[in-house]
Amino acid sequence: MGSERIQVRCVLVFGDADSAVAYLETPWHPARSPMSWAAKEIATQAGLPANELPGREFWAFAERQPDGTTRLSGFQLVFDPRL
């Protein structure tokens, strides 16, 4: 299956540093039913600390899996003030 570039928004990060979970609004997951993802993975790929993820918007590559789940990768800030 191919991947597509989507925009996601981090609604909330919850948990301790290494096990923190980010809750994401995606095209398939509205804010009232967000997708959960490892905050550390997003933070590493986007070059931010995990505590700065909430409220930020990211580009990510989404690949739909045969079992119906979605795999996200390549997180980049939509509006990166560092550039």
C-alpha positions in Angstrom: 0.0 0.0 0.0 1.2 3.5 -0.7 1.7 6.4 1.6 0.2 9.9 1.5 1.3 13.1 3.2 -1.3 14.3 5.7 -1.5 17.1 8.3 -2.0 16.1 12.0 -2.4 18.2 15.1 -1.2 17.1 18.5 -4.1 17.6 21.0 -2.5 16.4 24.2 0.6 14.6 25.5 0.2 12.4 28.5 2.6 10.3 30.6 6.3 10.2 31.6 9.0 11.2 29.2 9.9 7.8 27.7 6.4 6.4 27.7 4.5 9.6 26.9 1.6 9.2 24.5 0.6 12.0 22.1 -3.1 12.2 21.0 -3.4 13.3 17.4 -6.2 14.7 15.3 -5.9 13.2 11.8 -8.1 13.1 8.7 -9.5 9.8 10.1 -9.4 10.7 13.8 -11.3 13.8 14.9 -10.3 15.7 18.1 -13.1 13.9 20.1 -11.6 10.5 19.2 -7.9 11.1 18.6 -5.2 8.7 17.5 -2.6 7.8 20.1 1.1 7.7 19.1 4.4 7.6 20.9 5.3 11.2 21.7 9.0 10.4 21.8 8.9 9.2 18.1 7.1 12.5 17.0 9.5 14.6 19.1 12.6 12.9 17.7 11.5 13.2 14.1 10.3 16.8 14.4 13.3 17.9 16.5 11.3 19.2 19.5 10.9 18.2 23.1 7.8 16.1 23.7 6.4 18.7 26.1 6.2 21.2 23.2 4.1 19.0 20.9 0.5 19.9 22.1 -1.1 22.5 19.9 1.4 22.0 17.1 0.6 20.9 13.6 2.7 18.4 11.7 3.1 16.9 8.2 3.4 13.1 8.4 3.3 10.3 5.9 0.4 7.9 6.5 0.4 4.4 5.3 -2.8 2.4 5.7 -2.1 -1.2 6.8 -3.9 -4.3 5.5 -5.5 -4.7 9.0 -7.1 -1.2 8.8 -4.6 0.6 11.0 -2.5 3.6 9.9 1.2 3.8 10.3 2.6 7.4 10.6 6.2 8.5 9.9 8.3 11.5 8.9 6.8 14.0 11.3 7.7 17.6 10.4 6.4 20.9 11.8 3.9 22.7 9.5 5.0 26.1 10.8 8.6 25.8 12.0 9.8 29.1 13.4 13.4 27.8 13.3 13.5 28.0 9.5 
